[in-house]
């Protein structure tokens, strides 16, 4: 892995990443059901830059087809994403979900604010990717993230690489649930996404806002349009908001089915999943844009 450039602190320090702090929602019925029926995670204490990272490892159901680096939103945790984790497991993926330093599940005295957590999250990306390569060398890797986590996952796919050198060469695809918006000095810079080198799938909706950098839902589409030419797909789920990833909203199951087909196509070379994903068209609930 290439080291981050020393200017990282200078770039991040002036800008609080408040846009990434998606509103936390109470556990939905679907999340509670998933938690009750889903296999418990194995917890790995992963050494990262002089500290210990709590890594939740969720085994695939059946023969594993790939590994997923799953990055939660600001203040959130892997447990908030259990409905998504369960779907990924059933689709044949090992899910590797770090508890980032800004999570509210971490004691306040040890917790980082979301600005400082940019550096530790980037280190988490590198450490978990290295763990995946060592523990699952035969499995292809993808990144999946929500809000703040969507930026971290996309960095694994090449975003901001000319500035930060955080690209994970093994990462073959990225799924983004929402975006933190154009952050000044980072994703707000022209060409910030020009180095994205993998196919992406973005999920957003007409109420998908997060202050202060994504206060207009149109920002989500603009962030998608900023991706370079390649295999990029946007799902606009009618009525969804920034907390859509947690489950319980209309259109969730339909969107997750497209997510798993995308990942099976890109990671496992699943021809049927690739055909089904390519054939998918906009419907009453979900608008599909490709570019």
N, C-alpha and C positions, 0 to 999 in steps of 0.2 A: 504494500500500500504506500502511496506517495504521501509525504507529510503535508499538512496544511501550511499555507504560506503564513509568514509572521504577520502580514497585514490584516489577518482575519479579525483580530480584536479591534483594530482601527476602523474596519468596515462596519462591524456589528455594534460597537459601543454606543454610537449616537442614537441608535434607533431601537426603542422598545418594541418587541415583536408582539404587541398586544392583539394584533389581528388573529394570531394563532390561537388565542384563548377562546375556543368555542364555548358557548354556554353549556354547562353540564346539565344533563337531564336525569330525572329520577329513573330508576330501573323500570323498563316497560315489561308488560306481561310476557312478551316474546323473549326478552333477555332473561327473565326469571326462569322461564321454562327451559331455555337453552342451558342455563347454569345448572339446572337440576338434572338434566339428561346427558350433558356433555362430559367426556372423560376429563378428569382434573389434570391440570398442567403439571409437568415435572419442572422443578425450579433448579436452575443452574446458577451458581455464583461465579460470574465471569469476571476475571481481573481486567480492568480497563483504566489505564493512566493513573495508577496509584489508588484506585478505589475498586469497589466490587459492584458489579451490575447484576441486578436480579433479572435473569432471563427466563421467561416462561416458555416451555417447549411443549407444544401440543402435537401429539403423534397423528399421522394420517390414518384414516380409516381404510384398511386394505393396503394393497401395494402402493407405496408412495410414488408419485409422479413428479414431484418437485418440492422445493423448499421455499417458504415465503418469509421475508423480513417484514414484520408488521409493526409500523410506527404509529402510536396513538397520538391524539391531539393534545394540545397544551392543557395541563392539569388533569388529564384523563388517565387511563390505565388499561392494560390488556383485558381486565375483567369487564370493562365497559363494552368491549367489542366481541363478547361471547357469541352473539348471533352470527356475526361474520366469521369468527374463528370456526364455529361449527360447520358452516357451509364450506369453508376451505378444507377442513378435515375430510368431510364426506366426498369432496371432489378429488381427494387423493394427495393432499398437500400437508407436509410437515410445516407447522407455523412456529416461527421463532419471534417472540414478542418481548422486547426489552421494556422494563419499567424506567422511563426516562426521568431525569433528575428534577424536572418541573412538576411531576405528578403530585396531586394532592394526597395520594396514598403514602407518600414519603413524609416522615416527621418534619414539621416546619423548620426545626433547627438545622436539618440536613438538606432541605429543599433548595433548589436554585430558582431564581426568577427566570422568566422565559427568555430574557435577553442572554443571560449567562448560559442558559441551557442549550443555546445554539451550538456552542463548541462541544459540550458533553454529548449532545445528540449526534453530532457528526462523528465523534469518537465511537459512540455506540454502533453507528452504522458500520464502521470499519471492523470493530471487534466482532459483531454478530455475523458479518459476512465471512470473516476469517474462521469463526466457529463452524459455520455452515460448510465451508470448504473442507475443514478437517473432519467433521463428524459425518457429513453426507456428501462425500466427494463425487458420487455417481449421480447426484440429483442437481438439475438445473435450478437456478435461483431467480426469484422475482421480488420486487418491492411493492408493498401495499401500504398506503398511509392515509391518515385523515387530517385535514387542516394543516397544522404545523408538521405533522408526520408526513403529509403528502409532499411537502417540500424536501424533507429528509430522504424519503424514498426516491424522489425524482433526482436528487443529487447523486444517488447511487447509479441512476441511469444516465448521468452525464451533465445535469444542470449545474451551472456555475463552475464548470470544471476548469475553465481558463483562469478563474480567480482562486478556487479552493482546492482543486485537484482531489476531490472526494469520490470520483467515479469508481464504481466497483465493476471491473471488467467481466466478472462472472454473471452480473445481473442482466437478464435477457428481456425483461418487460417490467412495466410499472403501472400500477392502478392507483389513481388519486381520487379519494372522496373529498371533494371540496378543495379549495385553495386558500391560503392565508392572504392572498392578494399580492399586488406589486409592492414589495418592501423596499423603501429607499436604500440605495447602497448595495442591494442584493438583487432580488428578482425585479425590482423597479428599473434596473439598468437596461438600456437597449442591448439586445443580444444575449441576455442572461440565459435563455433557453437554447441558444443556437447549438450548443454542444450536446444536447440530449441525443443519445445514440441508440435508443431502443423504442419499440412500439409502446404506446401508452393508451390507457383507457381512463377517462375522467368522468366522474359522476357528480352532477350538480342539479340545481333546480331554481325555480323562480323566487324562492324566499331564502336562498343561500347567501347569507350575509354574515360578516364578522368584522367588527370595528378594530382599528380605524382604517385598515387598508383594503377591506373588501366590503364596504358599506353599501354597495350597489351590486345586485346580482349580475349585472352586465360584466362586472370585473371577472367573474368566473369564465365567461365565454371569451373574454379578451385574453385571459391567461392560456386558454386552450389554443386560441388563434396565434399566440406567440410561439408555439412550438414549431420547430423546423419541419420542412417537408419530410414525410415519412408515413408510417402506419399509426395514425392517431384517430381515436374515436371518442366522441362526447355523448354521454347519456344525460338528457335533460328530463328529469322526473317531475311531472306535474305536481305542484303543491309542496315539494320537498324543501327542507331547510338545511341549515348547517349541521344539524344533529341527525340527519337521515341515516348515517352509518350505524347508529345504535340500534336500528330496527324498530318495528312497530308502525311505520308510516306506510300508507298505500303505495304500491309499486315496488316495495323493498324486495320481495321474493323474485319478482320479474327481473329487477336490476341485478340481483346477486346471481341469478341464473346466467345472465350475460357475462358477468365478471368471471365466473368459474369456467365458462366456455372459452373466453379470451385467454385465461391463464393456461388451461389445458392445451389449447392450440399453440400458444407461444412457447410453453415450457416442455410439454410432453409430446409435441408433434402429433396430437390427436386429430386425425383428419376429419372425423365426424364433428367434433367440437368446432374445428375451424370452419367447416361448411355451414354449420348452424349459426355461428357468429356472423359469417359473411352474408348469410341470407336474411338476417334480422333486419327489419324495417321499422320505421316510426309507426307508433300506434296511438291509441287514445290516451294512454298513460305516459309513455316514454317517447320522446323525440330523439332520434339517432342522427348524429352528424359525423361524417368521416372526412379526413383530409390527409 
